[in-house]
């Protein structure tokens, strides 16, 4: 079992990524990508969970999430950098800063300072878990250009499928902070689905032919 071979820090990600995790309802399906959501008390936006098949290995999938690569497939990505990296025997832990455009011109861009941990389990499953850096540990000051958002939990679980592919589950509970009219919340969720499709297409173009 995956849960028995990874640190306890990944337990929340694995719990919500489970197909049987309660409370999720499918809201969007397109081009082989499914997006579900569930209400979370105290949050203005629902937790979302997405599923898709990827034409690359779990390790190749993790490369697509690097700040150095993300701008190639995520059109909302403005900038990102890794402030610090710690390496362990089976994974890494990065302190990252990233900023994103809003999908609506009515909303200000958002930025985030996060801890992102990446780990490969014994069975080849790749785990990527991201949470916001506590305010006292943040290194990038507030900017008038951005609203600082908060990532309670975001991440990916990429399970090997055959030799050349993997099945990816995406989980996110992100508070954009600032002013977000309720009518735009559905737009934010729709853009998550579009981003997942573009991520898959990028992997197909850059990795599938090399496998």
N, C-alpha and C positions, 0 to 999 in steps of 0.2 A: 504494500500500500504506500502511496505517496506520503500520506500524513505521518507515517512511521519513520520516514527517512529524511525529514527536513526539520530545521529548527522551529521551535514553537512560534517564532515571530511571524511565520507564514500561515498560521492556523486560520486567521480571519479571512485571508484571501481564498484559501482552499475551501473554507466553509461556504462562502457566497458563490464560488465557482462551481460547486457541486450541482448537477442537474436537479437533484431533489431539494435544493435549498428553497424553503417555503417563501411564499409571498410575491413571487415574480409573475408578471403577466406580459405576454408578447404584445408589443406595440407596433413594431415595424418589421417587415421582411422584404428583402430585395437582393437580387443577384447573388443568392447563396449565403447572405448574411442575415442573421436574426438578432433583433434587439428587444430585450425585455426590461421591465422596470418594476420597482416596488417603492411604496411610500416609506419614508423614514421620519419618525417623529422629531420635530425640531429643525428640519431642513427644508429650505424653499424649493429644492429640486429633488427629484426621485433618484434613488440608486439605480444605476443602469447595469445591464449585463448583456454582452454580445457573444455570438458564436459564429465561427467560420472555419472553413478548411483552408490551409495555407500550403502553397506549392514550394515549401522549403522546410528544412530541418528546424527543430526548436532553437538550436544555436544560431542559425542564420536569421531566424526571426528576431532574436534579441538584438542583432546588429542593426536592424531597421529602426530600433527605438532610440538609438544614440542621438544626442543633440547634434552631432556632426552630420547625421544622415536625415533626420526627421524633416528638415525643410524640403527634401526632394519629393516627399509624398503628401505632406500635411500643409495645405495652402494657408491655413490659419497660423502657422508657426512663424514667429517674428525673429526670435533669437533664443539661443540657449548655450550654456557652457557648463562644464563640470568643474566645480570649485575644488573638490578633493575626492580622491579615490582610495579606498582601503580594500586590499585583496586578501581573500582567505583561500583555504584549500579547494573549495568547490564553487566559489562565487566572489562577487564584488559588492561593495557598498559605496555609492556615489552621493556626494552632496552637490546638487544641481540647481541651477537657476534657469527658468524658461519663461518666455512671454508669448502670448497668442493674441491674434486679432479676434474680434468678436464676429460671429456670423451675421450680425445685424449692425448697420451703421448707427443705430440708436444707442448702442452700448459701447462703453469704453473698452479698450484692450485690457486683458488681465495678465498679471504675472504671478509666478509661483516660485517659492524656494522650497526644495523638497529633498528628502532622503530617498534614494532609489536603490533597492537591494536586488541583486540578480543571483540566482542559484540554479545549478543543474542537479536534479535528483539522481539517485542511483539507476533508475529506469530510463534516464534520458529526458525526462520532463523538465522543461525550463520554467522557472518561476520568476516573475518580475513584480516587485511590490514597492509602491510609492506612497509616502505620507508627507505632509507638510513638516518643515523644520520648525520647532518651537520658536516663538518670537525672540526669546533671549539668545538663541544660537544662530539667528539669521545674520548673514554677512552682507547682503545687498540691501541698501536702504530703500525706503519708499520713494517712488517716483511720481511726479505729477502726470506722467504719460500713461500710467497704468493703475488699475485697481488690484490690490494684492488679494488673490483668491486663496482658498484653503482646501487642501486635499486631505480629507479624512481617511480615505483609502482608495487607491487605484492600483490596478495591476493586471497581469496576464498570466495565464497558465497554458503552456503550449505542450501538448502531449504528442509524442511521436505517432505517426500513422504511416505504416509501411516504411520503406527505406528513404523516400524522398519528400515526405510531407509531414504535416502535423495538424492537429485540431486545436484551435485557439479559443479560449474563453477569456473575455474581457470584463472586468468589474470596475465600477467607478462610483464613488460618492464624493462629489466635488461641490463645494459651496462657492459660487462665483463672487459672493459679497457684492457690496454696492447695490445700485438700483438695477433690478431686472423685472420688467413688467411680466405678469403671469402669461400673457399671450405669447411671449417670446420663448418660454421654457420648452414648448414643443419643438421650436426651431432648433434649439440647442441639442435636443435629443436626436433630431433628424440629421444634424451635421455629424454627430458621432457615428451614425451608420455610414454616412458618405465617407468619413475618414477611414473607417475600417475597410471599405471597398477599395479605396485608393492605396491603403497599406498593403492589401493583398495583391493588387495589381503591380505595385512596385516590386514586391518579392518575386512575383512571377517573371518579371522582366529581368531582374538582376541576379536571381539565384537558380531558377528552375532549369535554365539552359545549361548551367554549369554542374548540375548534379550527376 
